[in-house]
Amino acid sequence: MEKQGKIRVRIAPSPTGSLHIGTARTALFNWLFARKNGGEFILRIEDTDLERSDKKYEENIIEGLKWLGINWDGLIYHQSERLDVYEKYLKQLLDSGKAFWCYHTAEELEAEKTVQMKRKEPPRHICGYKTQNSIRSIRQLAEADKTQNQEKGIIRLAVDENSTRVVHFNDAIRGQIEWEEKLIGDFSLAKDLRTPLYNFAVVVDDTDMEITHVIRGEDHISNTPKQILIYEALGRELPVFAHLPLILGNDKSKLSKRHGATSVMEYKKDYLPEALINFMGFLGFTYDKEIINKEEMAEEFDLAKVHKSGAVFDVKKLNWLNSQYIKRLAPSEFKNLTDLKVSDAVIPLITERLEKLSDVNNFEYFWKTPEYDKELLIWKGFSLDKIKESLELTLNTFGQREWIQQEALRKYLDAEAEQLGDRGLIYWPLRAALTGQEKSPDPVEIAAVLGKDEVIKRINTAIDKLSV
């Protein structure tokens, strides 16, 4: 399973949709493996599907990888710029008799499938256009059929349906995996000489780019036996295959849009890239510590230790990790990210309690007068008169003294609470008056940031609400 020479891995997204978490996690694991082994990480855009490929998705993929800090080595490769290469290899296989033109109609293929299913056989195409005779007879058969069949042909790999051979490989994560060759069928390689299909194009690309390890999601396991046969037909050495576990939702089904955002750039408004990287690193691997950057991950990374079972996408864990990274931000960094125009003294009160960046407006009472109903001021069923008395005591504390330190202010408020016989009767109305919310940082800390004049203004507003 070990490969000689320089390690080369790749990520090969198709620009038919945005960069999603599954592809980003695969890119990260490839990057980690390359960095661990002093190798190269290649970015290749699989854009031969001209109908579905879109430049905006390619830009989204590149933007997402850059935002995450998953940097590739060298230029970006595009399949659409390699059509001459695919044509060369297709002609090579056709001339050698290892591939052939098939002209069966969709109706004929469906009828074949129906018969196989009735016989409880694996659906596969056993093509009548394939021949075991000479290259000349193959060419003659194809040319003769072109004049009789109006349906456009496709190019298939000739697979021996009578073979007793078992196609196998040793997956770096899952161990030995195997299939019976006779159950694979004559599968398609290309729609024509200039339109390769996935399995053929990926093998040619990985061969030409000297990819030593193909690290991808387990949903590609079913493609691997076909790709192995293509490698063999081209006379090329196999890479090491490693199939990562799927990412699952909390219900243990495959992660999808119904589990929340799946496009990486949708996470940008809420999460720091370092937090998302940290989180994705644990989707199939376990590290020695919870808070870890990608460079530290690379030091520990080992394909043999990647988990085989599905990795659950736990949003609560992601939020917790994000909160830890937010706490580490310098005030200037946080203000740049959120475009806040507040004093640095406010920032720690926000970052200590923030899980997602987009929730910063939950703290807008620091820079905006809060709006709320007077019912929020009420503490545990006490009367409006009692709440008003509490606020008037607190107002007196602020109004009759010069600005004081937090420790002294807390002593005065505690004395008021003792006078009224209930600590919450002092602190709850004050919190509500200053923030307009049920949950917030310590109202004493908030008061210290707002300043004496603003605190008095907000307490007066609360008293006025109770007087209506």
C-alpha positions as CSV (number, residue, x, y, z in Angstrom):
1,M,0.0,0.0,0.0
2,E,3.0,2.3,0.4
3,K,3.8,4.4,-2.6
4,Q,7.4,5.3,-3.6
5,G,8.4,8.9,-4.5
6,K,6.6,12.2,-3.8
7,I,3.1,12.0,-2.4
8,R,0.5,13.8,-4.6
9,V,-3.2,14.0,-3.7
10,R,-6.1,16.0,-5.2
11,I,-9.5,17.4,-4.7
12,A,-11.6,17.3,-7.8
13,P,-15.0,19.1,-7.3
14,S,-17.5,19.5,-10.1
15,P,-18.7,23.1,-10.7
16,T,-22.3,22.1,-10.8
17,G,-23.1,23.4,-7.3
18,S,-21.5,25.3,-4.5
19,L,-18.7,24.0,-2.3
20,H,-20.4,21.9,0.4
21,I,-19.3,20.6,3.7
22,G,-18.6,17.0,2.4
23,T,-16.2,18.2,-0.3
24,A,-14.6,20.7,2.1
25,R,-13.9,18.0,4.6
26,T,-12.4,15.8,1.9
27,A,-10.3,18.7,0.7
28,L,-9.1,19.2,4.3
29,F,-8.2,15.5,4.8
30,N,-6.2,15.5,1.5
31,W,-4.4,18.7,2.6
32,L,-3.6,17.2,6.0
33,F,-2.2,14.0,4.4
34,A,-0.1,16.0,1.9
35,R,1.3,18.3,4.6
36,K,2.0,15.4,6.9
37,N,4.0,13.6,4.2
38,G,5.7,16.6,2.6
39,G,3.6,16.0,-0.5
40,E,1.5,18.1,-2.9
41,F,-2.2,18.9,-2.9
42,I,-3.8,19.5,-6.3
43,L,-7.0,21.3,-7.2
44,R,-8.7,20.0,-10.3
45,I,-12.1,21.3,-11.6
46,E,-14.1,18.5,-13.2
47,D,-16.0,20.7,-15.8
48,T,-16.6,18.4,-18.7
49,D,-20.4,18.4,-18.0
50,L,-20.9,21.5,-20.1
51,E,-24.7,21.6,-19.6
52,R,-24.5,21.6,-15.8
53,S,-21.2,23.3,-15.1
54,D,-21.3,27.0,-14.2
55,K,-18.5,29.5,-13.7
56,K,-20.2,30.9,-10.7
57,Y,-19.9,27.6,-8.9
58,E,-16.3,27.3,-9.8
59,E,-15.7,30.7,-8.2
60,N,-17.7,29.6,-5.2
61,I,-15.5,26.5,-4.7
62,I,-12.3,28.5,-5.0
63,E,-13.6,31.2,-2.7
64,G,-14.6,28.6,-0.1
65,L,-11.3,26.8,-0.1
66,K,-9.4,30.1,0.2
67,W,-11.7,31.3,3.1
68,L,-11.0,28.0,4.9
69,G,-7.2,28.3,4.3
70,I,-7.1,25.0,2.4
71,N,-4.5,26.2,-0.1
72,W,-3.5,24.1,-3.1
73,D,-0.1,23.7,-4.8
74,G,0.5,25.1,-8.3
75,L,-2.1,26.0,-10.9
76,I,-5.8,25.0,-11.0
77,Y,-6.4,22.2,-13.5
78,H,-9.6,22.1,-15.7
79,Q,-10.9,19.0,-17.4
80,S,-12.3,21.2,-20.2
81,E,-8.8,22.1,-21.2
82,R,-7.7,18.5,-21.5
83,L,-10.0,17.1,-24.2
84,D,-7.1,16.3,-26.5
85,V,-5.6,14.1,-23.7
86,Y,-8.9,12.2,-23.2
87,E,-9.2,11.7,-27.0
88,K,-5.7,10.3,-27.2
89,Y,-6.3,7.7,-24.5
90,L,-9.8,6.8,-25.9
91,K,-8.3,6.1,-29.3
92,Q,-5.5,4.1,-27.7
93,L,-8.2,1.8,-26.0
94,L,-10.3,1.6,-29.2
95,D,-7.3,0.7,-31.3
96,S,-6.2,-2.0,-28.9
97,G,-9.7,-3.5,-28.7
98,K,-10.0,-2.8,-25.0
99,A,-12.8,-0.4,-25.7
100,F,-15.5,-0.3,-28.4
101,W,-18.4,1.6,-29.8
102,C,-21.8,0.6,-28.5
103,Y,-25.0,1.6,-30.5
104,H,-27.7,0.1,-28.3
105,T,-30.8,2.3,-27.8
106,A,-32.0,3.4,-24.4
107,E,-35.0,1.1,-24.9
108,E,-32.8,-1.9,-25.6
109,L,-30.7,-1.2,-22.5
110,E,-33.8,-0.9,-20.4
111,A,-35.2,-4.2,-21.7
112,E,-31.9,-5.9,-20.9
113,K,-32.0,-4.5,-17.3
114,T,-35.6,-5.7,-16.9
115,V,-34.7,-9.3,-17.9
116,Q,-31.7,-9.2,-15.5
117,M,-33.8,-8.0,-12.6
118,K,-36.4,-10.8,-13.2
119,R,-33.6,-13.2,-13.0
120,K,-32.4,-11.5,-9.8
121,E,-29.1,-10.7,-11.5
122,P,-27.1,-7.5,-10.9
123,P,-28.1,-5.0,-13.7
124,R,-25.2,-4.5,-16.1
125,H,-24.7,-4.2,-19.9
126,I,-23.3,-7.2,-21.7
127,C,-22.8,-5.6,-25.1
128,G,-23.4,-7.5,-28.4
129,Y,-21.1,-5.0,-30.2
130,K,-18.2,-6.3,-28.3
131,T,-16.2,-9.1,-30.0
132,Q,-13.4,-11.4,-29.0
133,N,-12.0,-11.3,-32.6
134,S,-9.4,-9.2,-34.2
135,I,-9.1,-5.4,-34.1
136,R,-10.1,-5.4,-37.7
137,S,-13.4,-7.2,-37.0
138,I,-14.2,-4.7,-34.3
139,R,-13.7,-1.8,-36.7
140,Q,-15.7,-3.5,-39.4
141,L,-18.6,-4.2,-37.0
142,A,-18.7,-0.6,-35.8
143,E,-18.5,0.9,-39.3
144,A,-21.2,-1.4,-40.6
145,D,-23.5,-0.6,-37.7
146,K,-23.1,3.2,-38.2
147,T,-24.9,2.9,-41.5
148,Q,-27.8,1.0,-40.0
149,N,-28.4,2.7,-36.6
150,Q,-29.4,6.3,-36.3
151,E,-28.8,6.3,-32.6
152,K,-25.5,7.9,-31.6
153,G,-23.0,5.4,-30.1
154,I,-21.0,5.6,-26.9
155,I,-17.6,4.2,-26.1
156,R,-17.5,1.3,-23.6
157,L,-14.8,-0.7,-21.9
158,A,-14.7,-4.4,-22.9
159,V,-15.2,-6.4,-19.7
160,D,-15.2,-10.2,-19.6
161,E,-18.6,-11.4,-18.5
162,N,-17.3,-14.9,-18.2
163,S,-14.3,-14.0,-16.0
164,T,-13.8,-15.8,-12.7
165,R,-11.5,-13.1,-11.5
166,V,-12.1,-11.0,-8.4
167,V,-11.3,-7.3,-8.7
168,H,-9.9,-6.1,-5.4
169,F,-7.9,-3.4,-3.7
170,N,-6.7,-2.7,-0.2
171,D,-8.4,0.5,1.0
172,A,-6.1,2.5,3.3
173,I,-9.0,3.0,5.7
174,R,-11.3,0.0,5.2
175,G,-9.0,-2.8,4.3
176,Q,-9.6,-5.3,1.5
177,I,-12.6,-4.6,-0.8
178,E,-13.5,-6.8,-3.8
179,W,-16.0,-7.5,-6.6
180,E,-16.5,-10.2,-9.2
181,E,-15.4,-8.9,-12.5
182,K,-18.2,-10.7,-14.4
183,L,-20.8,-8.6,-12.5
184,I,-19.4,-5.3,-13.6
185,G,-20.5,-5.3,-17.3
186,D,-19.3,-3.3,-20.3
187,F,-19.5,0.1,-18.8
188,S,-19.4,3.4,-20.6
189,L,-16.2,5.5,-20.9
190,A,-17.3,8.4,-23.1
191,K,-20.2,9.8,-25.1
192,D,-17.7,10.4,-27.9
193,L,-14.0,11.0,-28.4
194,R,-14.3,14.5,-27.0
195,T,-16.8,13.9,-24.2
196,P,-15.3,11.6,-21.5
197,L,-17.5,10.4,-18.7
198,Y,-16.5,10.6,-15.0
199,N,-14.8,7.2,-14.4
200,F,-12.6,7.5,-17.5
201,A,-11.7,11.2,-17.1
202,V,-10.8,10.8,-13.4
203,V,-8.5,7.9,-14.1
204,V,-6.7,9.7,-17.0
205,D,-6.3,12.8,-14.9
206,D,-5.0,11.0,-11.8
207,T,-2.6,9.0,-14.1
208,D,-1.3,12.1,-15.9
209,M,-1.0,14.1,-12.7
210,E,0.8,11.3,-10.9
211,I,-1.7,11.2,-8.1
212,T,-0.4,8.6,-5.6
213,H,-3.3,8.6,-3.1
214,V,-7.0,9.0,-4.0
215,I,-8.7,10.1,-0.8
216,R,-12.4,10.6,-1.2
217,G,-15.9,9.9,0.2
218,E,-17.1,6.4,0.7
219,D,-19.9,7.0,-1.9
220,H,-17.2,6.5,-4.5
221,I,-16.4,3.0,-3.5
222,S,-18.8,1.6,-6.1
223,N,-16.8,3.5,-8.8
224,T,-13.5,2.0,-7.8
225,P,-13.7,-1.5,-9.5
226,K,-14.5,0.2,-12.8
227,Q,-11.6,2.6,-12.4
228,I,-9.3,-0.2,-11.5
229,L,-10.2,-1.9,-14.9
230,I,-9.5,1.4,-16.7
231,Y,-6.1,1.7,-15.0
232,E,-5.3,-1.9,-16.1
233,A,-6.5,-1.2,-19.7
234,L,-4.2,1.8,-19.9
235,G,-1.4,-0.2,-18.4
236,R,-1.0,2.2,-15.4
237,E,-0.2,1.6,-11.8
238,L,-3.0,1.9,-9.3
239,P,-2.9,4.7,-6.7
240,V,-3.7,4.0,-3.0
241,F,-7.4,4.4,-2.5
242,A,-8.8,5.7,0.8
243,H,-12.6,6.2,1.3
244,L,-13.7,8.6,4.0
245,P,-16.8,8.0,6.1
246,L,-20.0,9.9,5.1
247,I,-21.1,13.0,7.0
248,L,-24.4,12.3,8.7
249,G,-27.1,14.5,10.2
250,N,-28.2,14.0,13.8
251,D,-30.8,11.5,12.6
252,K,-27.9,9.4,11.1
253,S,-29.1,10.0,7.5
254,K,-26.7,11.4,4.9
255,L,-26.2,15.1,5.5
256,S,-28.5,17.2,3.3
257,K,-30.0,20.7,3.0
258,R,-32.8,19.7,5.4
259,H,-30.1,19.4,8.2
260,G,-29.2,23.0,7.6
261,A,-26.8,24.9,5.4
262,T,-24.5,22.7,3.4
263,S,-22.8,25.3,1.2
264,V,-19.5,26.4,2.9
265,M,-20.0,30.0,2.2
266,E,-23.3,30.0,4.0
267,Y,-21.4,29.4,7.2
268,K,-19.2,32.5,6.7
269,K,-21.8,34.9,8.3
270,D,-21.9,32.8,11.5
271,Y,-18.5,31.0,11.9
272,L,-14.8,31.7,11.9
273,P,-12.9,29.6,9.3
274,E,-10.6,28.3,12.0
275,A,-13.6,27.0,13.9
276,L,-15.1,25.3,10.9
277,I,-11.7,23.7,10.0
278,N,-11.4,22.5,13.6
279,F,-14.9,21.0,13.5
280,M,-14.4,19.3,10.1
281,G,-11.2,17.8,11.3
282,F,-13.1,15.7,13.8
283,L,-15.6,14.5,11.1
284,G,-13.9,11.1,10.8
285,F,-10.8,11.5,13.0
286,T,-9.9,12.0,16.7
287,Y,-7.1,14.3,17.8
288,D,-5.4,14.6,21.2
289,K,-7.1,18.0,22.0
290,E,-10.4,19.6,21.1
291,I,-9.1,23.1,20.0
292,I,-6.6,22.4,17.3
293,N,-5.5,24.2,14.1
294,K,-4.9,22.5,10.8
295,E,-1.1,22.6,11.1
296,E,-1.4,20.7,14.4
297,M,-3.9,18.3,12.8
298,A,-1.4,17.5,10.0
299,E,1.2,16.4,12.6
300,E,-1.2,13.8,14.0
301,F,-3.0,12.8,10.8
302,D,-2.9,9.1,9.7
303,L,-5.1,7.5,7.1
304,A,-5.1,4.2,9.0
305,K,-6.7,6.0,12.0
306,V,-9.6,7.6,10.0
307,H,-12.9,6.3,11.3
308,K,-14.9,3.8,9.2
309,S,-18.3,4.7,10.5
310,G,-20.3,7.8,9.6
311,A,-19.4,11.2,11.1
312,V,-22.3,13.0,12.7
313,F,-22.5,16.8,12.0
314,D,-23.2,18.1,15.5
315,V,-24.2,21.8,15.2
316,K,-24.0,22.2,19.0
317,K,-20.3,21.1,18.9
318,L,-19.7,23.5,16.0
319,N,-21.3,26.4,17.9
320,W,-19.2,25.6,21.0
321,L,-16.0,25.5,19.0
322,N,-16.9,28.7,17.3
323,S,-17.5,30.4,20.6
324,Q,-14.0,29.4,21.8
325,Y,-12.4,31.0,18.7
326,I,-14.5,34.1,19.1
327,K,-13.3,34.6,22.6
328,R,-9.7,34.6,21.3
329,L,-10.3,37.4,18.9
330,A,-8.7,40.8,19.7
331,P,-11.3,43.6,19.9
332,S,-10.0,45.1,16.7
333,E,-10.4,41.8,14.9
334,F,-13.9,41.3,16.2
335,K,-15.0,44.8,15.2
336,N,-13.6,44.3,11.7
337,L,-15.6,41.0,11.3
338,T,-18.9,42.4,12.6
339,D,-18.5,46.0,11.5
340,L,-19.3,47.3,15.0
341,K,-18.5,50.8,16.0
342,V,-18.3,50.4,19.7
343,S,-15.6,50.9,22.4
344,D,-13.2,48.0,23.1
345,A,-14.6,47.7,26.6
346,V,-17.9,46.4,25.1
347,I,-16.2,43.6,23.1
348,P,-15.3,41.1,25.9
349,L,-18.9,41.3,27.2
350,I,-20.1,40.2,23.8
351,T,-17.5,37.7,22.8
352,E,-17.7,35.8,26.1
353,R,-21.3,34.9,25.3
354,L,-21.4,34.7,21.5
355,E,-21.7,31.5,19.6
356,K,-22.4,32.8,16.1
357,L,-21.3,36.0,14.6
358,S,-24.7,36.8,13.1
359,D,-26.1,36.8,16.7
360,V,-24.1,40.0,17.5
361,N,-27.3,42.0,17.2
362,N,-28.6,40.2,20.3
363,F,-26.3,42.6,22.1
364,E,-27.4,45.8,20.3
365,Y,-28.5,47.3,23.7
366,F,-24.8,48.3,24.0
367,W,-25.2,50.8,21.2
368,K,-29.0,51.2,20.9
369,T,-31.8,52.1,23.3
370,P,-33.7,48.8,23.9
371,E,-37.4,48.4,23.2
372,Y,-39.5,46.1,25.4
373,D,-42.9,45.7,27.1
374,K,-43.1,46.6,30.8
375,E,-44.0,43.1,31.7
376,L,-40.3,42.2,31.2
377,L,-39.5,44.3,34.2
378,I,-41.6,42.1,36.6
379,W,-39.7,39.7,38.8
380,K,-41.5,36.5,40.0
381,G,-45.0,38.0,40.4
382,F,-44.1,41.0,42.4
383,S,-46.4,44.0,41.9
384,L,-45.7,46.9,39.5
385,D,-45.4,49.1,42.5
386,K,-42.8,46.9,44.1
387,I,-40.8,46.8,40.8
388,K,-41.1,50.6,40.6
389,E,-39.8,50.9,44.1
390,S,-36.8,48.7,43.2
391,L,-35.9,50.8,40.2
392,E,-36.2,54.0,42.2
393,L,-33.8,52.7,44.8
394,T,-31.4,51.7,42.0
395,L,-31.8,55.1,40.3
396,N,-30.9,56.8,43.6
397,T,-27.8,54.7,43.8
398,F,-26.6,55.9,40.4
399,G,-27.9,59.4,40.7
400,Q,-26.7,60.4,44.1
401,R,-23.1,59.4,43.7
402,E,-20.3,60.0,41.3
403,W,-19.4,57.1,39.0
404,I,-18.1,54.2,41.1
405,Q,-16.2,51.0,40.4
406,Q,-18.1,47.8,39.7
407,E,-17.2,46.2,43.1
408,A,-18.5,49.2,45.0
409,L,-21.6,49.4,42.9
410,R,-22.4,45.8,43.5
411,K,-22.1,46.4,47.2
412,Y,-24.7,49.2,47.0
413,L,-27.1,47.0,44.9
414,D,-26.6,44.1,47.3
415,A,-27.6,46.4,50.2
416,E,-30.7,47.4,48.3
417,A,-31.6,43.8,47.7
418,E,-31.2,43.1,51.4
419,Q,-33.5,46.0,52.2
420,L,-36.2,44.6,49.9
421,G,-35.6,41.0,50.9
422,D,-35.0,39.6,47.5
423,R,-31.8,39.8,45.4
424,G,-33.7,39.2,42.1
425,L,-36.0,42.1,42.9
426,I,-33.1,44.5,42.4
427,Y,-31.0,42.8,39.7
428,W,-33.8,41.6,37.4
429,P,-35.6,45.0,36.7
430,L,-32.1,46.6,36.3
431,R,-31.1,44.0,33.7
432,A,-34.4,44.4,31.8
433,A,-34.2,48.2,31.9
434,L,-30.6,48.3,30.6
435,T,-30.9,45.5,27.9
436,G,-34.6,44.8,27.2
437,Q,-33.8,41.1,27.4
438,E,-34.2,38.2,29.8
439,K,-30.6,37.1,29.3
440,S,-27.5,39.2,29.2
441,P,-24.1,39.8,30.8
442,D,-24.0,40.9,34.4
443,P,-26.0,44.2,34.6
444,V,-23.3,45.7,36.7
445,E,-20.8,45.1,33.9
446,I,-23.3,46.5,31.4
447,A,-23.8,49.6,33.5
448,A,-20.0,50.2,33.7
449,V,-19.8,50.1,29.9
450,L,-22.9,52.3,29.3
451,G,-21.9,55.0,31.7
452,K,-23.8,56.9,34.4
453,D,-25.9,59.2,32.1
454,E,-27.1,56.4,29.9
455,V,-27.9,54.1,32.8
456,I,-30.0,56.8,34.5
457,K,-31.8,57.5,31.2
458,R,-32.7,53.8,30.8
459,I,-33.9,53.4,34.4
460,N,-36.1,56.5,34.1
461,T,-37.6,55.0,30.9
462,A,-38.4,51.8,32.8
463,I,-40.0,53.8,35.6
464,D,-42.1,55.7,33.1
465,K,-43.3,52.4,31.5
466,L,-44.5,51.2,34.9
467,S,-46.3,54.5,35.5
468,V,-48.5,54.1,32.4
